Amino acid sequence: MLEIDYYELLEVSKNADKSTIKKSYRRLAMQCHPDKNPGDNEAEEKFKAINEAYQVLSDDEKRSIYDRYGKAGLEGGAGNRGFSGFDDLGSIFEEMFGFGSSSQRRERKTYNYNRDTSVEVELEFNEAVFGCKKDIKYKFKEACTSCNATGAKDAKLSTCKTCAGAGQVHTRQGFMTFAQTCPTCSGSGQAKVDNCSTCKGKGYHEKEDSFKVDIPEGVNDGMRIRVSNKGNTVPNNQRGDLYLQVKVKEDSHFVRHDDDIYYEAPIFFTQIALGAKIKIPSLRGELELDIPKGAKDKQQFTFRNEGVKSVQGYGKGDLIVQLKIEYPKDLNSEQKELLEKLQNSFGIESTPHQEKFEGMFDKVKKWFS
């Protein structure tokens, strides 16, 4: 499901300044505050949503990240600082209880689709790590001019019979009353009588478009990239944004976790016994790994700053190499003889279990005597 755009939540344009954003936030917070809408779950959820939107759009750094990558870009650090909207709540409460000017009623939209839209973009592992140019082909909605995107014949709407124009329907459970958006008119309070013949009642026409986009270095699976003015068109000719939903293919050797890269290096058991220096592949070339004598299976070695460049500008991740000790699956007669000689050359050191278990057999026997 497409996330609701923060700008649309606060009913401001993408280039709105801080003053406009704050003013709109205060107005909407006053409208939707739970104390003014007791028992209204929808109002409570919207109150939470506009607070989340204001937290981001009132902060220059968070807003910059959100504008380019959406909510996914804020995960993992950039979006975790304290909420900046509580200093406005005092004046909101004053206005709620009659100490300020009353808010303007929100103008209800008559079209039944979102301005913003999304499309999935599949990237190869290396395309996501190093960035690339990508051809994007997608469909978007354009408002039907015959019905002004209402879906109604001659754009004529009448008062919704389900909610009597209120935009909400109420249900009662015991002594509690619950309100929810009217399912017939989607909260507009007005409904169509006859379908528009041009768009068959949909309110829009679907069109195809294509363009090239620069995928930045370091994007990861699940992130969203915002492309301005490539979304759906609404009746006032404003166009929403297109969000590219990133899907990254897995690599056959490297495994990515955030900005770190993991690589499993197969090592023969003799290299563990003797120690070794081996060359390993990295994202940007070859590196040398010094394996100490007696290294353990699954032991990890870290190469700092050899991982993926952070898309948020926090440096680079690490390359973590994990050992996988391999043993011969079969031995010929010569190899078996050599290994037996090697084992015998260590003497009692080659049979540590005998010394450790020597007293245990007698101990266990006494338990049953």
Secondary structure, 3 states (H helix, E strand, C coil): CCCCCHHHHCCCCCCCCHHHHHHHHHHHHHHHCCCCCCCCHHHHHHHHHHHHHHHHHCCHHHHHHHHHHCHHHHCCCCCCCCCCCHHHHHHHHHHHCCCCCCCCCCCCCCCCCCCCEEEEEEECHHHHHHCEEEEEEEEEEEECCCCCCCCEHHHCEEECCCCCCCCEEEEEECCEEEEEECCCCCCCCEEECCECCCCCCCCEEEEEEEEEEEECCCCCCCCEEEECCCCCECCCCCECCEEEEEEECCCCCCEEECCEEEEEEEEEHHHHHHCEEEEEEECCEEEEEEECCCCCCCCEEEECCCCCECCCCCCECCEEEEEEEECCCCCCHHHHHHHHHHHHHCHHHHCHHHHHHHHHHHHHHHHCC
